[in-house]
C-alpha cells in the first residue's frame, strides 16, 4: 500500500510539472470589419471600401489564413458583400456582426434617425448605448432576422468598440452568440474612453457592466469579450500623457509606428509568442475597411506571412473569433488569470513590463532605467454598474471605467509619472532601488513569480501575483528598511478616503472599495507621497479580492 501511495504521489508530481511546463496557447484572430460607407472622406467611396475587403480576402487566402469578417448592417444588405463572403470556405472563415448602428437599421426598427450622416460614429447615435433597452431589442431583432435571411443562421460573433451589457445579454439569451470583442484600453481616442479593464486576452463581463469582469459565474454574461487591436504592452499606456486623448501604438497595419513598421511587428510577435505567459495570450490582427487598402497594404503584407510562418512553426494558433470563444467557454467557467510579459524590448530600449489580469484586478509593472514602477492597479467589482445598462447615452462621447488604486496615466503629467516605486533607506537616505533584468516564472495555473536582482544593495526583490493577492519581499543577507511609495502629479483627483494601517478605503463614481494589507502597513509619509506600504517581517501581502466588502 505504501508503494502504491509513493507511485501515486510520483505521478501527481509529474502531472503537476507537466501542467506547469505546458506552453499556454498564443491565439491570433484576424478580424476585419466592414462598413458600407465612409462619410468623413468623399474620396473613400463605397467601391473603394468594397475593393479593400476583396484584397483582404485575397491576402488571407494567399497565406492560407482564416479569420472573421464582421458586417455592419448597411454592408450586410449589400449584394456584393453577400456574394463575396458566401464564397468563403466555412472551414476557415466566419461571418459575424459589427455592432455599429447605421440609418437603415434604425429606420427598419421603426425608430427615428438622429445622425448627421447615414452612419454617424458618435456614441449616442452609432452605438447601442445611444438607445433605450427596448429600442436595443428592436435593433437586434431586425439585424438578426436579416442576417439569418441572408446567410441561413444567426451570427455567432458580435463585436464593436463597445456594446452595453443589456444588448450583449439579450443577444446571448435570444440568439445564442458565442463570442464578442471590444476596443483596447484607451483614453479619449475618437471620443471613446475604456479605462482600467481586463487589459488584454478575454473576460466574462458583469451582467450590469459590459466593461467590468464578473467575479462569480452567477453574475456574469457567459459570452467572452476579447480585447481588440493588439496594444503595445510597453508604450500604448503612456502615449499622449498631458493631452486629452491617447495616441495609438497597436498592431493595426495603418500605423507607421506599430502594425505598419517591420521592426515593431517582428518585435511584437516575438514577444507575443516567446515571452512567459499565464493561461493564454491573445492578439487581434486585421483592420476595418474604412482605412482603405492603400493605407493598410504595407502593414498586412508584413504581418500575414509572419503570422503564417508562426502558425506553421506551431508558435501561434490562428482561428476565428467564434472558435476562440468556444475554446474559452470550454476551458474557463469564470474569467482566468492571464499575463502579457515583455522581457526584451525593441533594440535600443531597456524597458520591460508585465500585465497581470484576473477576475479581481489588473496590475502592470514597468522596469525603466534599472528601476521598478508599479504603473497601474485597477480593481474589478461585478456590483459596479454602468449607467448605459438602464438608460440611453446623451453625450457624443462614451466612458467606461473600473476602480483605480494606481493610475499611471490619469494621475500623471509628462514631467511627473505616477506610480508605486520601490525604495529603501541606505546610509540614512531614501533612495530608489535599482536592479538588473527581471525574470518571469510561471509557478502555477494562475500564479506568476517575478524575481528582480538588485544592484543598489545585495539582494533580490521577489513578487508573486495570484488571482486575489500580490505578495512582495526583499531577499537579502542584510536587514533592509524597504517600502513602496505612491506618488502622483499635483492636483489630480484621487479615490482615497481614508488611509489606515491595514486598509485603503476608496470611493470612485459612488462606489466604495477597499485594499487590504494582509501583511505590511499603510502610512502617510512626510516626503510628499500619497501613501506608503511598508513590510511586516519583510513581507507585503495586498489583497484585491472582495472589493465591495468594507466589513
LUMVEXTOR-497259 format. One record per residue (C-alpha): residue in one letter; x, y, z. Coordinates in steps of 0.02 Angstrom, whole numbers, plus 32768, in hexadecimal, padded with zeros to 4 digits. Layout:
residues N
aXYZ...
This chain:
residues 551
x800080008000x809180768029x80DE80507F7Ex803980797F28x803281197F8Cx80E2814A7F57x80BA81237EA1x801A81897EA8x8079821B7EF5x80FF820D7E6Fx8080820E7DE2x802882A37E30x80CF82FF7E3Dx80F982D97D87x804A830C7D4Fx805C83B17DABx810683D27D5Cx80C183AA7CAFx802C841C7CCCx809C84AC7CFEx8114848A7C6Ex808B84827BEAx8099851A7B7Cx7FFD85877B83x7FAB85A07AD9x7FD186407A7Ax7F3186697A1Bx7F2586DD7985x7E7C87147940x7E80876D7899x7DE587DA78A3x7DB388527819x7D1488B4782Fx7CB3890077A1x7C5889A5778Cx7BF689D176F0x7C268A8876ECx7C9F8B087734x7C508BB67742x7CEE8C057789x7D4B8C0176E2x7CF68C147638x7D898BBC75E5x7D5F8B1C7643x7CCF8ADE75D9x7C688A4175F1x7CCE89EE7568x7D728A1B75BDx7D3189CB765Cx7CF6892F7600x7D9B891A75A3x7DF68926764Ax7D98888D7689x7DB9883175E5x7E73884B75FEx7E6A881A76B6x7E1A87767681x7EA0875D75FBx7F358775766Fx7EEA870276F2x7ECD867B766Fx7F7E8694762Cx7FC6866376D4x7F3D85E476FCx7F04864A7792x7E51864077CDx7DF886C57831x7D5B87267858x7CFF87A977F2x7C8088127852x7BF7886F77F5x7BA889137825x7AEF890F77F9x7AF8897B775Cx7B86890F7718x7B2388737746x7A9A88AA76CDx7B1488C9763Dx7B10883A75BFx7BC8884C7592x7BFD88257645x7B7E879A7650x7BC2874675B4x7C78875E75E6x7C64871B7696x7BF2868B7668x7C7E864D75F7x7CF886387688x7D1D858D76D1x7CB985707770x7D48850677B1x7DBB859E77B7x7D4F863977BBx7CC6867B782Bx7C4587007802x7C0187617896x7BBA880978CBx7C0F88B178E3x7B9F890B795Fx7B9F89C07927x7AF48A087903x7AD58A587857x7A398AB17816x79EA8A1D77B8x79EB89B27855x799E8A3A78C1x79148A607845x78E989A97825x78D7899578E2x78548A2078DDx78C28AA17932x78F38B527900x79A28B6E78BDx79FC8BFB7917x7AA48BF478BEx7AFF8C727851x7B238BEC77CEx7ADD8B3F77A4x7B658AFE7818x7B958B6F78A9x7C1F8B35791Fx7BE88B9879B8x7BC68B317A54x7B108B687A64x7AEA8B4679ABx7B568ABC7962x7B5F8A4879F9x7ADE89E87A5Dx7B038A577AF4x7AA18AE27A9Ex79FD8A827AA6x79888A4A7B30x798A89927B61x78E789707B03x792989CA7A69x79C689607A72x795B88C37A6Bx7905890279CDx79AC892A797Ax79F2887F79A6x795688237969x795B887B78C1x7A14885878A7x7A0887A378DAx79708780786Cx79C287CB77D2x7A69877577F4x7A1286CD7800x79AD86EF7763x7A5087107704x7AC6868E774Fx7A4F860C7794x7A8786177849x7A9E869878D4x7B4C86E378ECx7BB3868F7973x7C268725798Dx7BEE87D879A9x7C70885F79C9x7C80891B79D3x7CEC899F7A25x7C7289897AB5x7BCD892E7ACFx7B64894B7B6Ax7B4088B67BDCx7A8388BD7BBEx7A9C88A47B03x7B21881F7B1Bx7AB587BA7B92x7A1E87CA7B1Fx7A86878B7A8Bx7AC186F87AF4x7A1886C67B3Cx79B386D77A9Cx7A3386B57A13x7AB9864D7A6Cx7B5086B37A38x7BF686627A66x7C7686EE7A6Ax7C8887AA7A6Bx7D1788277A60x7D3088DC7A94x7DB289647A80x7E5A89627AD7x7E7189CE7B71x7E798A837B39x7E5A8B2F7B81x7DFA8BAD7B17x7E2B8B637A6Fx7DA18B8879F0x7D388BC37A82x7D328B177AD3x7D808AF27B7Cx7D928A3F7BB8x7E098A467C4Ax7E4489CE7CD0x7DF9892E7C8Ax7E3A887E7C70x7ED088B77C0Dx7EDC88357B83x7EA487827B5Ex7DEB876B7B8Ex7D7287727C20x7CBF874B7C51x7C6487F07C71x7BF2881D7D00x7B3988197CD7x7B2C88D17D05x7BCD89117CB8x7C1688CC7C16x7CC189177C3Ax7CD088CE7CE9x7D0988197D00x7C9587B67D71x7CD987587E07x7C5186D37E11x7C0286657D8Cx7B5286937DC2x7B71874C7DA2x7BC9873E7CF9x7B8C873D7C47x7BD386997C02x7C1886EB7B66x7CD4870C7B67x7D0687BA7B2Fx7DAF87BE7AD7x7E16885F7ADAx7E3B889E7A2Bx7EC788F279CBx7F6788A97A16x7FA289337A8Bx805C89517AA2x807089117B56x80FF898B7B77x80D18A2E7B1Fx80158A377B02x7FEF8A5C7BB9x80568AFD7BC8x80358B3B7B18x7FF08BEC7B19x80148C197BCFx7FDF8CCD7BF1x7F618CD27B62x7EA68CB17B5Dx7EB78C0F7AFDx7F308B807AE7x7F908B5C7A4Ax7F8E8AAF79FEx801A8A2E79FCx7FC9898C79C5x7FD188FD7949x7F5B895B78D4x7FB7895A782Cx7F928A107805x80058A56788Cx80B68A837858x80F98A5B7906x809B89BE7933x8049894578BBx809389997821x81488993785Bx81AF88F6783Dx821E890D78D7x818989247949x8124889678FBx81B3881A790Bx81D4884F79BFx811C884779EEx8101879679ACx81A4875879F5x817087967AA1x80BE87597A87x80F586AA7A57x819186927AC2x818486F17B66x813B86997C00x807E86A07C13x7FF4865A7C81x7F55860D7C3Fx7F6286447B89x7F9C86D87B25x7F30872D7AA3x7F3987AF7A1Bx7EC687EB7991x7F0B881378E6x7EAC88607854x7E5C890A7834x7DB7895C780Cx7D9F89837754x7D868A3E7779x7E438A567779x7E4B8A1476C3x7EC4899A7675x7F468A1B7646x7F5D8A4976FDx7F6289977741x7FB7893676B4x806B894B76F1x8040891677A2x7FDB887E776Dx8063884976F3x80DB884B7788x806787F47802x800F876C779Ex80AA8707776Bx80F18718781Bx805086D9786Bx804B864A77ECx80FF861A7815x80DF861D78D1x804585B278B5x80A98535784Dx812D852F78D6x80A3850E7957x80CF85AE79B4x802185FA79A2x7F7185BD7980x7F0F861A78F9x7E5386057906x7DAC865E78FAx7D6486C67986x7CDA8645799Ax7D5985B879ADx7DB6861B7A32x7D13863C7A8Cx7CE685837A8Ex7D9485557ACCx7D8A85D87B56x7CDF859C7B91x7D1A84E77B90x7DB4850F7BF8x7D7885977C70x7CDA859E7CD9x7D0F86497D19x7D8E86C97CDBx7E3F86807CEBx7EE186CD7D24x7F5186F97C90x7FED875D7C6Dx804187B87BDDx80FA87CE7C02x818B88207BA6x823A87EF7BDDx8292883E7B47x825988E07AF7x828089257A4Bx833B893A7A2Dx837B89D77A81x82FE89CF7B11x8316897D7BBCx825D89847BEAx820A88E67C2Ax815988CA7C66x80D6884F7CA0x801988607C9Dx7FBC87ED7D16x7EFF87DA7D0Dx7E8487737D70x7DCA87827D93x7DF687EB7E2Cx7E7788697DF0x7EFA889A7D71x7FAC88D17D93x803889147D26x80EF89217D57x816E897E7CEDx822B89757CFCx82808A117CB9x83368A497CC9x835589C37D4Bx82C289F47DBCx821989A77DDDx81738A037DD2x80C989B57DF4x80748A187D6Cx7FC189DD7D7Fx7F4B89827DF7x7E9089807DD7x7E1389167E38x7D7D88BC7DEDx7CD388B27E41x7C3B88657DEFx7BC988D57E59x7C0D89747E07x7B8389A57D8Bx7B9389FB7CE5x7B158A867CC9x7AFE8A487C16x7AA989A87C4Dx7A088A027C7Fx7A068AA47C1Cx7A3C8AEB7B76x7ADB8B517B65x7ABE8C097B40x7B728C3C7B23x7BCE8C227A7Fx7C5B8BD37AE6x7C578B367B4Ex7CB78B007BEAx7CD28A5B7C42x7D3D8A4B7CDFx7D6E89D07D67x7DAE89F77E17x7E598A4D7E21x7EDF8A2B7EA5x7F758A617E3Dx7F5E8ABE7D99x7FFF8AEA7D41x7FA68B417CB3x7F198BAC7CF9x7F7C8BD97D96x80198C087D33x805C8C9E7CD6x80EC8C977C59x816A8CCC7CDEx81158C707D70x80F48BB77D4Fx80818B6B7DD1x80A08ABF7E1Ax80DA8A537EA9x81998A557EB5x820A89E27F18x82798A407F93x82EB8A1E8027x83468A7F80ADx84018A6B808Dx84808ACB80F5x83F38B32813Ex83AD8B688094x83128B338031x83488AF27F87x82F88A9B7EF2x833489E97EE8x838189B87E41x839B890E7DF5x83BD88A27D5Dx834288457CEEx82A987F67D40x827B87407D23x81C687077D0Cx81A586557D48x80FF85FA7D3Cx80E5859F7DE2x803385607DCCx7F9985687D5Dx7F7086177D9Fx800F86507DF6x80A886AC7DB5x814B86C77E13x81BE87597DEDx826F87637E2Cx82D188047E17x838C88037E43x83BE88A87E94x845A890E7E75x844B89977EF8x845089177F84x847B885F7F8Fx83D588087F77x833F87E07F09x828E88237F09x820D87997EFAx815887AE7EC1x80CF872B7EB8x803287547E57x7F9586EB7E72x7EDA86FC7E54x7EB587627EF0x7F5D87957F39x800687E27F19x809587A97F89x813C88057F92x81DB87E97FF3x8291881F7FEDx830E87917FFFx83B687CC8041x843B879380BCx8425883B8113x838C88868165x834E890E80EDx82D289998115x826D89918073x81BF89CA803Bx81598A057FA6x811B8AB87F94x808B8AF27F27x80AE8B9A7ED6x80408BF97E5Bx803C8C9D7E00x7FFA8D317E61x7F428D607E65x7EFF8CBB7E20x7E5E8C727E65x7E848BD77ECDx7E0B8B547F11x7E558B3E7FC0x7DDB8B6B804Bx7E3E8B2780DFx7EE88AD880F1x7F008A71818Ex7F8089EF81BDx7F2B8958816Ex7EB389A380EEx7EA08A1E8060x7DE98A51805Dx7DBC8A9B7FB4x7D2A8ADE7F51x7D168AFA7E97x7C778B247E36x7C0F8B077ED4x7C5C8A5B7EF0x7CB88A327F90x7D4589B37F90x7DD8897E7FFAx7E8A893F7FE8x7EC488D6807Dx7F7588BD80B9x7F75880A80F8x802C88268120x807E88D08126x803F897B8158x7FFF8A1480FEx80358AC18136x80398B7580FDx80F28BA680F3x81318C578100x81928C52805Bx80FD8C847FEFx80C68BD47FC0x800A8BB27FBFx80258B148025x80AA8A958052x80A089DA806Ax8128899280DCx814D88D980FCx812388718193x81AE87F681BAx81F2881C810Cx814D87F180B5x80C488588061x802288008033x7F9988697FE2x7EED881D7FC8x7E8488577F35x7DF487DD7F41x7D48880A7F85x7D5988C17F58x7CA788EE7F86x7CB588A98037x7CE2892F80B8x7CB988C78152
